[in-house]
Amino acid sequence: MSTGTPTSSAAVADTPSNSPLQPVITAAARIKDVSLHVFSQRKPMSEILDRTAYSKPASFSDATSRMQKNLNYFKINYMIATMGILSAFILYHPSSLLILSAISAAWAYVFMIRQEPLKIGEREVSSREKMLGMTGLSALIIFFLSSAGTYIFSGMGVALLGIGAHSAARVPDDLFIDDASESNGFFSFMMPPRPGQPSGTI
């Protein structure tokens, strides 16, 4: 147990708090923690592929009720499937991948790597202005100056079609209702539990 301590201490010593890479390391660690926490909450594939749990909805209201419950219960699986479909569409078109990679690098530089305040002339740009400017510039490049937006919309369309069909056909049972009735908010799954707090992972 003591063999791992020197390595950890050395790693901390090699990465001082005022290092230019510290924001990147902190951001990467945060992204990793959130990603692992979210991924750990996915439902088993046996529940998704259980053919005995599918039936045609009796009415439109029945379909929407199923969709609401299944979207809340399978939201992690649906999100993973959506990311996979979008990745497949983007990887199939390398030019879009390069554009999105360049945009991601620009965001990382502006908000995580750059230490000095961003200025236009003598005026310092606020964080809100940077966010609005980067969002507008990214949207302009993706949807108007490249074909990346077309592939993103196509991938989202395929993902939404598949999710809609699955959530309407999958019959939720009492377990689903109990699990989906949590009142912490739809996006609460993205917040890792604090130390000493139960994770609530199923």
Secondary structure, DSSP 8 states (H G I E B T S, - for coil): -TTHHHHHHHHHHHS-TT-TTHHHHHHHHHHHHHHHHHHTT---HHHHS-GGGB---SSHHHHHHHHHHHHHHSHHHHHHHHHHHHHHHHHTSHHHHHHHHHHHHHHHIIIII--S--EETTEE--HHHHHHHHHHHHHHHHHTSSSHHHHHHHHHHHHHHHHHHHHHHB---HHHHHHHT--S-GGGGGS---TTS-----
